[in-house]
Amino acid sequence: MLPAQFTKLIAELEHLTDSQTRYVEKLLKGTDSVSQLITE
């Protein structure tokens, strides 16, 4: 993952609620979830 993409992802996570953040953190533990999350 490019640093710019990671920074953008973190910025987006800051705007999520606690439950959404926990859900996304679970996704990030998946193999391809990170790239899917960025491209969607």
mmCIF file as gemmi writes it, N, C-alpha and C atoms, coordinates in Angstrom:
data_model
loop_
_atom_site.group_PDB
_atom_site.id
_atom_site.type_symbol
_atom_site.label_atom_id
_atom_site.label_alt_id
_atom_site.label_comp_id
_atom_site.label_asym_id
_atom_site.label_entity_id
_atom_site.label_seq_id
_atom_site.pdbx_PDB_ins_code
_atom_site.Cartn_x
_atom_site.Cartn_y
_atom_site.Cartn_z
_atom_site.occupancy
_atom_site.B_iso_or_equiv
_atom_site.pdbx_formal_charge
_atom_site.auth_seq_id
_atom_site.auth_asym_id
_atom_site.pdbx_PDB_model_num
ATOM 1 N N . MET Axp A 1 ? 0.844 -1.19 0 1 0 ? 1 A 1
ATOM 2 C CA . MET Axp A 1 ? 0 0 0 1 0 ? 1 A 1
ATOM 3 C C . MET Axp A 1 ? 0.885 1.248 0 1 0 ? 1 A 1
ATOM 4 N N . LEU Axp A 2 ? 0.489 2.22 -0.789 1 0 ? 2 A 1
ATOM 5 C CA . LEU Axp A 2 ? 1.239 3.472 -0.815 1 0 ? 2 A 1
ATOM 6 C C . LEU Axp A 2 ? 0.99 4.269 0.453 1 0 ? 2 A 1
ATOM 7 N N . PRO Axp A 3 ? 1.994 4.971 0.951 1 0 ? 3 A 1
ATOM 8 C CA . PRO Axp A 3 ? 1.826 5.788 2.167 1 0 ? 3 A 1
ATOM 9 C C . PRO Axp A 3 ? 0.674 6.781 2.037 1 0 ? 3 A 1
ATOM 10 N N . ALA Axp A 4 ? 0.507 7.372 0.862 1 0 ? 4 A 1
ATOM 11 C CA . ALA Axp A 4 ? -0.572 8.337 0.659 1 0 ? 4 A 1
ATOM 12 C C . ALA Axp A 4 ? -1.933 7.671 0.832 1 0 ? 4 A 1
ATOM 13 N N . GLN Axp A 5 ? -2.07 6.448 0.327 1 0 ? 5 A 1
ATOM 14 C CA . GLN Axp A 5 ? -3.331 5.724 0.462 1 0 ? 5 A 1
ATOM 15 C C . GLN Axp A 5 ? -3.594 5.383 1.921 1 0 ? 5 A 1
ATOM 16 N N . PHE Axp A 6 ? -2.539 5.008 2.63 1 0 ? 6 A 1
ATOM 17 C CA . PHE Axp A 6 ? -2.683 4.653 4.032 1 0 ? 6 A 1
ATOM 18 C C . PHE Axp A 6 ? -3.095 5.873 4.85 1 0 ? 6 A 1
ATOM 19 N N . THR Axp A 7 ? -2.482 7.016 4.565 1 0 ? 7 A 1
ATOM 20 C CA . THR Axp A 7 ? -2.823 8.257 5.262 1 0 ? 7 A 1
ATOM 21 C C . THR Axp A 7 ? -4.273 8.629 5.007 1 0 ? 7 A 1
ATOM 22 N N . LYS Axp A 8 ? -4.716 8.465 3.761 1 0 ? 8 A 1
ATOM 23 C CA . LYS Axp A 8 ? -6.101 8.773 3.411 1 0 ? 8 A 1
ATOM 24 C C . LYS Axp A 8 ? -7.05 7.852 4.172 1 0 ? 8 A 1
ATOM 25 N N . LEU Axp A 9 ? -6.686 6.578 4.266 1 0 ? 9 A 1
ATOM 26 C CA . LEU Axp A 9 ? -7.512 5.608 4.973 1 0 ? 9 A 1
ATOM 27 C C . LEU Axp A 9 ? -7.632 5.975 6.447 1 0 ? 9 A 1
ATOM 28 N N . ILE Axp A 10 ? -6.516 6.343 7.069 1 0 ? 10 A 1
ATOM 29 C CA . ILE Axp A 10 ? -6.535 6.733 8.478 1 0 ? 10 A 1
ATOM 30 C C . ILE Axp A 10 ? -7.412 7.958 8.677 1 0 ? 10 A 1
ATOM 31 N N . ALA Axp A 11 ? -7.316 8.923 7.775 1 0 ? 11 A 1
ATOM 32 C CA . ALA Axp A 11 ? -8.13 10.132 7.878 1 0 ? 11 A 1
ATOM 33 C C . ALA Axp A 11 ? -9.61 9.783 7.804 1 0 ? 11 A 1
ATOM 34 N N . GLU Axp A 12 ? -9.965 8.844 6.928 1 0 ? 12 A 1
ATOM 35 C CA . GLU Axp A 12 ? -11.355 8.417 6.807 1 0 ? 12 A 1
ATOM 36 C C . GLU Axp A 12 ? -11.809 7.687 8.059 1 0 ? 12 A 1
ATOM 37 N N . LEU Axp A 13 ? -10.941 6.877 8.639 1 0 ? 13 A 1
ATOM 38 C CA . LEU Axp A 13 ? -11.29 6.132 9.845 1 0 ? 13 A 1
ATOM 39 C C . LEU Axp A 13 ? -11.608 7.066 11.004 1 0 ? 13 A 1
ATOM 40 N N . GLU Axp A 14 ? -10.955 8.217 11.039 1 0 ? 14 A 1
ATOM 41 C CA . GLU Axp A 14 ? -11.166 9.156 12.136 1 0 ? 14 A 1
ATOM 42 C C . GLU Axp A 14 ? -12.594 9.694 12.154 1 0 ? 14 A 1
ATOM 43 N N . HIS Axp A 15 ? -13.274 9.625 11 1 0 ? 15 A 1
ATOM 44 C CA . HIS Axp A 15 ? -14.63 10.151 10.912 1 0 ? 15 A 1
ATOM 45 C C . HIS Axp A 15 ? -15.699 9.095 11.189 1 0 ? 15 A 1
ATOM 46 N N . LEU Axp A 16 ? -15.271 7.856 11.365 1 0 ? 16 A 1
ATOM 47 C CA . LEU Axp A 16 ? -16.224 6.781 11.611 1 0 ? 16 A 1
ATOM 48 C C . LEU Axp A 16 ? -16.588 6.687 13.09 1 0 ? 16 A 1
ATOM 49 N N . THR Axp A 17 ? -17.727 6.081 13.35 1 0 ? 17 A 1
ATOM 50 C CA . THR Axp A 17 ? -18.112 5.826 14.73 1 0 ? 17 A 1
ATOM 51 C C . THR Axp A 17 ? -17.284 4.672 15.271 1 0 ? 17 A 1
ATOM 52 N N . ASP Axp A 18 ? -17.343 4.448 16.573 1 0 ? 18 A 1
ATOM 53 C CA . ASP Axp A 18 ? -16.564 3.375 17.187 1 0 ? 18 A 1
ATOM 54 C C . ASP Axp A 18 ? -16.908 2.016 16.586 1 0 ? 18 A 1
ATOM 55 N N . SER Axp A 19 ? -18.19 1.751 16.38 1 0 ? 19 A 1
ATOM 56 C CA . SER Axp A 19 ? -18.583 0.448 15.843 1 0 ? 19 A 1
ATOM 57 C C . SER Axp A 19 ? -18.097 0.281 14.41 1 0 ? 19 A 1
ATOM 58 N N . GLN Axp A 20 ? -18.168 1.357 13.621 1 0 ? 20 A 1
ATOM 59 C CA . GLN Axp A 20 ? -17.678 1.285 12.249 1 0 ? 20 A 1
ATOM 60 C C . GLN Axp A 20 ? -16.17 1.068 12.233 1 0 ? 20 A 1
ATOM 61 N N . THR Axp A 21 ? -15.468 1.73 13.138 1 0 ? 21 A 1
ATOM 62 C CA . THR Axp A 21 ? -14.02 1.587 13.212 1 0 ? 21 A 1
ATOM 63 C C . THR Axp A 21 ? -13.64 0.151 13.54 1 0 ? 21 A 1
ATOM 64 N N . ARG Axp A 22 ? -14.347 -0.462 14.486 1 0 ? 22 A 1
ATOM 65 C CA . ARG Axp A 22 ? -14.06 -1.86 14.836 1 0 ? 22 A 1
ATOM 66 C C . ARG Axp A 22 ? -14.309 -2.771 13.639 1 0 ? 22 A 1
ATOM 67 N N . TYR Axp A 23 ? -15.381 -2.484 12.877 1 0 ? 23 A 1
ATOM 68 C CA . TYR Axp A 23 ? -15.696 -3.28 11.698 1 0 ? 23 A 1
ATOM 69 C C . TYR Axp A 23 ? -14.581 -3.166 10.662 1 0 ? 23 A 1
ATOM 70 N N . VAL Axp A 24 ? -14.125 -1.946 10.427 1 0 ? 24 A 1
ATOM 71 C CA . VAL Axp A 24 ? -13.058 -1.73 9.448 1 0 ? 24 A 1
ATOM 72 C C . VAL Axp A 24 ? -11.764 -2.385 9.902 1 0 ? 24 A 1
ATOM 73 N N . GLU Axp A 25 ? -11.482 -2.313 11.202 1 0 ? 25 A 1
ATOM 74 C CA . GLU Axp A 25 ? -10.265 -2.948 11.713 1 0 ? 25 A 1
ATOM 75 C C . GLU Axp A 25 ? -10.295 -4.45 11.466 1 0 ? 25 A 1
ATOM 76 N N . LYS Axp A 26 ? -11.481 -5.056 11.568 1 0 ? 26 A 1
ATOM 77 C CA . LYS Axp A 26 ? -11.601 -6.484 11.271 1 0 ? 26 A 1
ATOM 78 C C . LYS Axp A 26 ? -11.309 -6.733 9.793 1 0 ? 26 A 1
ATOM 79 N N . LEU Axp A 27 ? -11.805 -5.833 8.935 1 0 ? 27 A 1
ATOM 80 C CA . LEU Axp A 27 ? -11.559 -5.975 7.506 1 0 ? 27 A 1
ATOM 81 C C . LEU Axp A 27 ? -10.073 -5.87 7.193 1 0 ? 27 A 1
ATOM 82 N N . LEU Axp A 28 ? -9.401 -4.958 7.893 1 0 ? 28 A 1
ATOM 83 C CA . LEU Axp A 28 ? -7.986 -4.726 7.62 1 0 ? 28 A 1
ATOM 84 C C . LEU Axp A 28 ? -7.134 -5.94 7.949 1 0 ? 28 A 1
ATOM 85 N N . LYS Axp A 29 ? -7.651 -6.84 8.777 1 0 ? 29 A 1
ATOM 86 C CA . LYS Axp A 29 ? -6.907 -8.042 9.131 1 0 ? 29 A 1
ATOM 87 C C . LYS Axp A 29 ? -7.019 -9.108 8.044 1 0 ? 29 A 1
ATOM 88 N N . GLY Axp A 30 ? -7.937 -8.898 7.089 1 0 ? 30 A 1
ATOM 89 C CA . GLY Axp A 30 ? -8.084 -9.823 5.965 1 0 ? 30 A 1
ATOM 90 C C . GLY Axp A 30 ? -6.941 -9.659 4.978 1 0 ? 30 A 1
ATOM 91 N N . THR Axp A 31 ? -6.829 -10.597 4.053 1 0 ? 31 A 1
ATOM 92 C CA . THR Axp A 31 ? -5.699 -10.577 3.13 1 0 ? 31 A 1
ATOM 93 C C . THR Axp A 31 ? -5.845 -9.471 2.091 1 0 ? 31 A 1
ATOM 94 N N . ASP Axp A 32 ? -6.987 -9.419 1.41 1 0 ? 32 A 1
ATOM 95 C CA . ASP Axp A 32 ? -7.163 -8.453 0.326 1 0 ? 32 A 1
ATOM 96 C C . ASP Axp A 32 ? -8.083 -7.304 0.718 1 0 ? 32 A 1
ATOM 97 N N . SER Axp A 33 ? -8.516 -7.277 1.96 1 0 ? 33 A 1
ATOM 98 C CA . SER Axp A 33 ? -9.512 -6.295 2.37 1 0 ? 33 A 1
ATOM 99 C C . SER Axp A 33 ? -9.016 -4.867 2.228 1 0 ? 33 A 1
ATOM 100 N N . VAL Axp A 34 ? -7.739 -4.642 2.503 1 0 ? 34 A 1
ATOM 101 C CA . VAL Axp A 34 ? -7.211 -3.28 2.452 1 0 ? 34 A 1
ATOM 102 C C . VAL Axp A 34 ? -7.31 -2.715 1.046 1 0 ? 34 A 1
ATOM 103 N N . SER Axp A 35 ? -6.869 -3.469 0.057 1 0 ? 35 A 1
ATOM 104 C CA . SER Axp A 35 ? -6.899 -2.97 -1.312 1 0 ? 35 A 1
ATOM 105 C C . SER Axp A 35 ? -8.336 -2.815 -1.798 1 0 ? 35 A 1
ATOM 106 N N . GLN Axp A 36 ? -9.227 -3.701 -1.38 1 0 ? 36 A 1
ATOM 107 C CA . GLN Axp A 36 ? -10.63 -3.596 -1.762 1 0 ? 36 A 1
ATOM 108 C C . GLN Axp A 36 ? -11.249 -2.347 -1.163 1 0 ? 36 A 1
ATOM 109 N N . LEU Axp A 37 ? -10.895 -2.058 0.081 1 0 ? 37 A 1
ATOM 110 C CA . LEU Axp A 37 ? -11.46 -0.911 0.775 1 0 ? 37 A 1
ATOM 111 C C . LEU Axp A 37 ? -11.048 0.383 0.089 1 0 ? 37 A 1
ATOM 112 N N . ILE Axp A 38 ? -9.811 0.445 -0.366 1 0 ? 38 A 1
ATOM 113 C CA . ILE Axp A 38 ? -9.301 1.662 -0.996 1 0 ? 38 A 1
ATOM 114 C C . ILE Axp A 38 ? -9.918 1.869 -2.372 1 0 ? 38 A 1
ATOM 115 N N . THR Axp A 39 ? -10.128 0.785 -3.118 1 0 ? 39 A 1
ATOM 116 C CA . THR Axp A 39 ? -10.602 0.927 -4.487 1 0 ? 39 A 1
ATOM 117 C C . THR Axp A 39 ? -12.106 1.138 -4.557 1 0 ? 39 A 1
ATOM 118 N N . GLU Axp A 40 ? -12.837 0.836 -3.516 1 0 ? 40 A 1
ATOM 119 C CA . GLU Axp A 40 ? -14.291 0.994 -3.548 1 0 ? 40 A 1
ATOM 120 C C . GLU Axp A 40 ? -14.697 2.441 -3.363 1 0 ? 40 A 1
